[in-house]
Each structure stands twice: as structure tokens, then as C-alpha cells.
Amino acid sequence: MKAVYTAKNYKGENKGGNVVVKDERDLANQLREEGFVLTSFNKIEDEKEKNISIKFLDRIFTIPLKEQMMFVRNLSVMVGSGLPLSRSIQSITQQTKNKKLISVLQKIQADLQSGSTFSDSLAKFPGMFSELFVNMIRVGESSGNLEETLNILADQLEKEHDIISKVRGAMVYPAVILVAMVGIGIVMMIYVVPQITGVFKDLNATLPASTQFIISLSSFLRNHYLISIGSFFGIVAGLKIFSMFRIGKKVLNTILINIPLIRNIVIKMNCARFCRIYSSLLKSGVPVVESLKILSRTLTNYYYRRALDKTAGDIQKGINLSQLIYKEKRIFPVLVPQMIEVGEETGKTETVLMKLAQFYEGEIDRLTKNLSSIIEPILMIIIGSAVGFFAISILQPMYNVLQNIK
């Protein structure tokens, strides 16, 4: 069964978190061997046992990460000031402008007033509050350290937001250039190419394959613009839906992790998230196996999810995490298992992981600052190739006509 417990040793040190055990007596015996005495034990029921009703729309609708971050940060301050949880949520609801979040907070407040726990109320909205979010709150409730857990969670969300913002910011410049290039290309195809096509017809010029391709594409865009627009949005929607399935995620992640420039960012970003989230979970009192399982469902990259899911199973066999991470050389740089090994030997895994997370976050910051200067020459090559292809396709038949005239 799953349970939440707290324990204390003769030095007065506290210990607690989620655990999977046979029963309360089994856990008490395990803790006694470690020098701890069980002080509280509460069984965690799964969603089926609790009959938690989750509406379909609540599984889909999300709120921005920034909104989550502000919610947790404000809640932490209010709870730390001694304000009751229900009153704190009521106060935050009055300050919030996001209508969807207001509706959710009102439902959570009603649940709390009816006797439900905060974590169970959050679990009803999986689209808005991740499994990581819910589990950390659950551990904070059970251990009586909700304020500290909220602070840890707020820091985690803040760093997550910073990393995503930096990566997105670095991609704005190339995205704008590509959109502008496509837009100019479409305008050329619809308004410029038809006029040149008329000249070719008058001259009875023999057209090369590249010119015929441009003329055919221009004709299709002009005569079937609705189909063109529909096809474009259909492809975008299809790719989006495809990426939601496991096979789609695997294909997308395989492409990203094999592109030299992008690969470095993907690895560093996922390593930073892994280290920070894992450290936060351990600090909150979540056991190693449960932390790895949560991580395997939290990280978005297919290869990291698969590796951590496998690692969570192997950990139960008594193998150290560092040894298992060493085997995943493709996605974990050697620095990660080396630092985890140091943490295991010194008993300071949480601290080591947090420092490692900060290191990779600094690397991401450096990479994203230089990304524009790295991508710029690549974009110039792409734009130059497109312009060159168009120019040659248009000028070549004209040149042939002039040669024939001579």
C-alpha cells in the first residue's frame, strides 16, 4: 500500500514522505533498523479508491506556468503568515484575473470547507496541476511543513519558467525571419510570378524543370488558395495531434536529439530539470523510487521518461542511482552520474543535485545568448539558397531566349 509517514530518531531529527509498504508494522520495523521511530502513518488511497471525479475538460484546460508560480508564491507567504489555507485561497481568488483559475480556486476552496485535503482537491485538475505539484503538496500536508514545501515548489516553478522563457526568447529571431521569408515567397508566387509567366508564353521559351515547378506552384496557390490555406492549417494541426501520442513524441524527440545545435540545448535543459525536480522531491521527503516515478511522468522528453521509468524499477533491486545513470550515456553527460555518486557517498545528494541544476541552468543561459549569432549564418544560407533558386529559375529561360535571338 502507499502511505505517508513521519518519523523521528533519538537526535530529534525528523524524516517523512511517501512510501510503498505492506502495512504499518512493516514500515515501523524498517524505520527501527535505521534508528527512527514511526510517529504518524496515513494510507494514501489512489483516485479509484477515493472516487475522485475528474471532468474531461479539467484534464485538458491548463493555466500558464507564470500563473501557477504566482499562485504558489502568494500561497506560501500567506500560509507562512499564519493565515488558514482556505482563507489564503479565498484571498488569492480575489486578486486573480484569470477566469479559469478563479473558477478552479473557488472549487478547491469549497472542497477544503467540506473536509477534503488540499492535495486531493488539486488532483481533480490534472491539466492545471501536475503530478509533481500534487505530490509535493501531499507530502507537505502529511509532514506538517506545507509552507516549506510551497517555497520549494515556487522555486522549482520559477526556475522552470526562466528556462522555458530563455529558450523561447532565443527562438523568436529565427522564427520571425522564417515567417517573413515564407510570407515574401507567397507574395512573389501570387503577384510576381504570373506576370513573368506571361512574358515566357509570349516568347515561346523552353522552360527548365525548376521554372516549371515555380510556375505550377504559383498557379496552384492562386487558383486553390482555400485548399492551400486549409492544407497548411491541417498539416499544423495534424503534427500537433501526432506529437501528443507516444509514437509522435518519440519521433519528435528523436529528431531534436539528433540535430547538433538543438541536441546540446535539449540535453542540458532536461538535465537541469531532472536535477532540480529530483532535489526538490528528496528535500520534500519523497522517497527515491517514488521521486523517480514522478520524474518519469513529469519530464516531457520521451528518452528521459523511458530511462527514469526503467531506473525506478532497478533502484528497488538495490542498485545505486549513479550506476544506473552511467548506462544512459546518450542523454546524461558523465558529469551527472559522477556528481550523484559524490552525493551518495557524502549523504548530500539533494545539495549536489541543486548545484548541478544551477550549473546546467547557467549553461542554458550561455547557449541561448549565443543561439542567435549561431543560427544567423544558417538562416543566411537558407535564405540565400531560396533566393538563388528563384533567381536562376526565372533568369535561365530569359537567358536562353536572348541566346537564340543572337
PyMOL commands that set and color helices and strands:
alter all, ss='L'
color gray80, all
select helices_A, chain A and resi 24-33+47-50+56-60+65-80+85-95+99-113+118-122+131-143+146-203+209-223+225-244+246-256+260-284+288-298+302-315+321-326+335-346+349-405
alter helices_A, ss='H'
color red, helices_A
select strands_A, chain A and resi 2-9+14-20+36-43
alter strands_A, ss='S'
color yellow, strands_A
deselect
rebuild
show_as cartoon
